[in-house]
Amino acid sequence: MTELSQALTGVSGILVTPFDSAGEIAPDLQKPVVDRAVAAGVHVLTANGNTGEFYGLTVDEACAMVAAAGAHIAGRVPMVAGVGRGVRDAQKLAEASHGAGAAALMIHQPPDPFVAPRGLVDYVRAVREAGQGLPIILYLRNDVIGTDAIAALCNVEGVVGVKWATPNPMKLKAAIAACPDHIIWTGGLAEVWAPAFYAVGARGFTSGLINVWPDRSVAINTALERGDYAEARRLIAEMQVFEDIRAEDQGGANVPGVKAALQLMGEDCGIARPPAAWPLSEDQMTRLRAFMTTNGLIRG
């Protein structure tokens, strides 16, 4: 396996995008997060993922953040760069990501209401060409397109992986069986879904927790890789409340949960932009503070 393929079977950390007090991107504030994740052994770091508020950034801001993340990571682990939205925007981001030293492009599934499965194939090809042949990882958040369409996407030249982000393990199993053997299937719903996805053939998982507690994410991956599901479940149970908070407000507390935790740690990365659920409610903050204290992430 290549270095990238091997890394994708580990923890794919999705980096937060910091903002300053005026609400503007503050790339330098991301460096301590990157350094902590690398030191903990996180295998891949992703710029411009959903935890990075991809859809809340302008294209120029996303280009600036991938450049900053590339400088912070400095080749210590592979960097995956999120690209997406309209095809021209995605191509501009692909070009910037190539220049920033990305090892691969992660294509966000287009939210356009009129997406044709065969049009997705053309979209992926256009993005890959703009990225000068960088390997492609598909970020699949909607499996309604069907197994045949997923297989067609996975057969596009240069596609090496899929981040599966729908809570349907049996559809994942069917997709794995229908697609080429070289595709790396990564759980895209973070730690809590990782055991179920591993059980049907996925490897590794994405994580927003790595911004706050990367050691725990790496420990969960290590347990799953050695087939110790009991240990993985124990480790996940101890961080479940963090993911429960992030899942609230119809998922709108996802990024606010991470940013509030960083604030509690003394690493203020600013607000989460609308339409996120910012700030967290008093009840959510009480539970988050208790979680952070119990696990030694902050002092009580």
C-alpha positions in Angstrom: 0.0 0.0 0.0 1.1 3.5 -0.6 1.7 5.9 2.3 -1.6 7.6 1.6 -3.6 4.4 1.3 -2.1 3.2 4.6 -2.8 6.5 6.3 -6.4 6.4 5.2 -6.9 3.2 7.2 -6.2 5.2 10.4 -7.6 8.4 11.8 -8.5 11.2 9.4 -8.6 14.3 11.5 -10.8 17.1 10.3 -9.3 20.4 11.2 -11.2 23.3 12.7 -11.1 26.7 11.0 -10.3 29.4 13.6 -11.8 32.9 13.5 -10.6 36.1 15.2 -12.7 38.4 17.3 -13.9 40.2 14.2 -15.1 36.9 12.7 -12.3 36.7 10.1 -10.2 33.6 9.5 -7.2 33.4 11.8 -5.1 30.7 10.3 -2.2 30.9 12.8 -4.5 29.8 15.6 -4.8 26.4 13.9 -1.1 25.5 14.4 -1.4 24.2 18.1 -4.3 22.0 17.0 -2.2 20.5 14.2 0.8 20.0 16.4 -1.2 18.2 19.1 -2.8 15.9 16.5 0.5 15.0 14.9 2.1 14.4 18.2 -0.7 12.0 19.2 -0.2 10.0 16.0 -3.2 11.1 13.9 -2.6 9.6 10.5 -4.2 12.1 8.1 -5.2 15.8 8.5 -8.0 17.3 6.4 -8.3 21.0 5.6 -11.7 22.4 4.6 -13.8 19.5 5.8 -17.2 20.0 7.4 -15.7 20.5 10.9 -13.7 23.2 9.2 -16.9 25.0 8.2 -16.3 24.4 4.5 -19.8 25.7 3.5 -19.4 28.7 5.8 -16.2 29.9 4.0 -15.8 31.9 0.9 -13.7 30.2 -1.8 -10.8 32.6 -1.1 -11.0 31.8 2.6 -10.9 28.1 1.8 -7.9 28.6 -0.4 -6.1 30.5 2.4 -6.9 27.8 4.9 -5.6 25.0 2.9 -2.4 26.9 2.3 -2.1 27.6 6.1 -2.9 24.0 7.0 -0.2 22.8 4.5 2.3 25.0 6.2 1.3 23.9 9.7 1.4 20.2 8.8 4.7 20.7 6.9 4.7 17.1 5.4 4.6 15.4 8.8 1.5 13.5 7.8 -0.5 13.5 4.5 -2.9 16.4 4.1 -6.2 15.8 2.4 -7.9 18.9 1.1 -11.7 19.3 0.9 -13.0 20.8 -2.4 -16.6 21.2 -3.7 -19.6 23.4 -4.4 -20.0 24.5 -8.0 -17.6 22.8 -10.4 -15.6 26.0 -11.1 -15.3 26.7 -7.4 -14.2 23.1 -6.9 -11.6 23.4 -9.6 -10.2 26.6 -8.1 -9.9 24.9 -4.7 -8.3 21.9 -6.4 -5.6 24.1 -7.9 -5.0 25.8 -4.6 -4.8 22.5 -2.8 -2.3 21.1 -5.2 -0.2 24.2 -4.6 -0.5 23.8 -0.9 1.0 20.3 -1.0 -2.1 18.2 -0.6 -1.6 14.5 -0.9 -5.2 14.0 -2.1 -8.5 15.9 -2.7 -11.7 15.0 -0.8 -14.6 15.9 -2.9 -17.7 17.0 -0.9 -20.8 15.5 -2.4 -22.5 18.4 -4.3 -25.6 19.7 -2.5 -27.1 20.9 -5.7 -30.8 19.8 -5.8 -30.4 18.7 -9.4 -27.6 16.2 -9.3 -27.5 13.4 -11.9 -25.4 10.4 -11.0 -23.7 10.5 -14.4 -23.1 14.2 -13.9 -21.2 13.4 -10.7 -18.8 11.3 -12.8 -18.1 14.4 -15.0 -17.7 16.5 -11.9 -15.1 14.2 -10.3 -13.1 14.1 -13.6 -13.1 17.9 -13.9 -12.0 18.4 -10.3 -9.2 15.8 -10.7 -7.9 17.4 -13.9 -7.8 20.8 -12.1 -5.9 19.2 -9.2 -3.3 18.0 -11.7 -4.0 14.3 -11.1 -4.0 14.3 -7.3 -5.7 11.2 -5.9 -9.4 11.6 -5.2 -11.4 10.6 -2.1 -15.2 10.7 -2.4 -17.1 12.1 0.6 -20.4 10.3 0.3 -23.2 11.7 2.5 -26.1 10.5 0.4 -26.2 6.9 -0.6 -29.6 7.3 -2.3 -27.7 7.6 -5.6 -27.5 3.8 -5.5 -24.8 1.2 -5.6 -24.4 1.4 -9.4 -23.7 5.1 -9.3 -21.2 4.7 -6.4 -19.5 2.0 -8.4 -19.3 4.3 -11.4 -17.7 7.0 -9.3 -15.2 4.6 -7.8 -14.2 3.5 -11.3 -13.2 7.0 -12.3 -9.4 7.1 -12.8 -7.6 8.5 -9.7 -10.3 7.7 -7.2 -8.6 5.9 -4.3 -11.0 6.2 -1.4 -14.5 6.8 -0.1 -15.5 8.5 3.2 -18.8 6.8 3.9 -21.0 9.2 5.9 -24.4 7.6 5.9 -25.7 5.4 8.8 -26.3 2.4 6.6 -23.7 -0.3 7.1 -25.4 -2.8 4.8 -25.4 -0.3 1.9 -21.7 0.2 2.6 -21.2 -3.5 2.5 -22.9 -3.7 -0.9 -20.9 -0.8 -2.2 -17.6 -2.3 -1.1 -18.6 -5.5 -3.0 -19.5 -3.6 -6.2 -16.3 -1.5 -6.4 -12.7 -2.0 -7.3 -10.5 -3.7 -4.6 -8.1 -0.8 -4.4 -10.6 1.6 -2.9 -10.1 2.4 0.7 -13.4 2.7 2.6 -13.2 5.0 5.6 -16.0 5.6 8.1 -17.2 9.2 7.7 -19.3 9.4 10.8 -16.6 9.6 13.4 -15.7 7.3 16.3 -19.2 6.2 17.4 -20.0 4.6 14.0 -16.5 3.2 13.4 -17.1 -0.3 14.9 -20.2 -0.9 12.8 -18.4 0.2 9.6 -15.3 -1.9 10.5 -17.6 -4.9 10.8 -18.6 -4.7 7.1 -15.2 -3.9 5.7 -14.3 -0.3 6.2 -11.0 0.9 7.7 -10.3 4.0 9.7 -12.6 6.9 10.4 -12.9 10.6 10.3 -12.7 12.6 13.5 -13.5 16.1 14.8 -12.5 15.0 18.3 -8.8 15.1 17.2 -9.0 18.9 17.6 -9.5 18.4 21.3 -8.5 14.9 22.3 -6.5 13.2 19.5 -5.0 10.6 21.8 -8.4 9.0 22.3 -9.2 8.9 18.6 -5.9 7.1 17.9 -6.5 4.7 20.8 -9.9 3.8 19.3 -8.4 3.2 15.9 -5.6 1.0 17.4 -8.2 -1.1 19.2 -10.2 -1.6 16.0 -7.2 -2.4 14.0 -6.3 -5.3 16.3 -9.9 -6.5 16.3 -10.5 -5.6 20.0 -14.1 -4.4 19.7 -14.7 -4.5 23.4 -11.9 -2.1 24.1 -13.0 0.2 21.2 -16.5 0.3 22.6 -15.2 1.1 26.1 -13.1 4.0 24.7 -16.0 5.3 22.6 -18.4 5.1 25.6 -16.1 7.5 27.5 -16.3 10.1 24.7 -19.9 9.5 23.7 -21.3 12.6 25.4 -19.0 14.8 23.3 -20.5 13.4 20.1 -24.0 13.4 21.5 -23.7 17.2 22.1 -22.3 17.7 18.6 -25.3 15.8 17.1 -27.9 18.1 18.7 -29.7 20.9 17.0 -30.0 18.6 13.9 -26.2 18.5 13.7 -25.9 22.2 14.0 -23.9 21.8 17.3 -21.2 19.9 15.5 -18.6 22.6 15.0 -19.8 24.6 18.1 -19.1 21.6 20.3 -15.5 21.5 19.0 -15.0 25.3 19.3 -16.5 25.5 22.8 -14.2 22.7 23.9 -11.2 24.5 22.5 -12.3 27.7 24.4 -12.5 25.7 27.6 -8.9 24.5 27.0 -7.7 28.1 26.5 -7.4 27.8 22.8 -10.1 30.2 21.6 -10.8 29.6 17.9 -13.7 32.0 17.7 -17.3 31.5 16.8 -19.0 29.0 14.6 -20.5 31.0 11.7 -24.3 30.9 11.1 -26.3 28.7 10.5 -24.5 26.7 13.2 -25.9 26.6 16.7 -23.6 29.1 18.2 -23.2 29.5 21.1 -24.0 26.3 22.8 -26.9 26.3 25.2 -26.3 26.5 29.0 -27.2 22.8 29.3 -24.9 21.8 26.5 -22.0 23.8 28.1 -22.7 22.2 31.5 -22.4 18.7 30.0 -19.4 19.7 27.9 -17.5 21.1 30.8 -18.2 18.0 32.9 -17.0 15.8 30.0 -13.8 17.8 29.7 -13.2 17.8 33.4 -13.9 14.1 33.9 -11.4 13.2 31.2 -8.6 15.5 32.4 -8.8 17.8 29.4 -9.4 20.8 31.7 -9.1 21.4 35.4 -12.3 21.3 37.4 
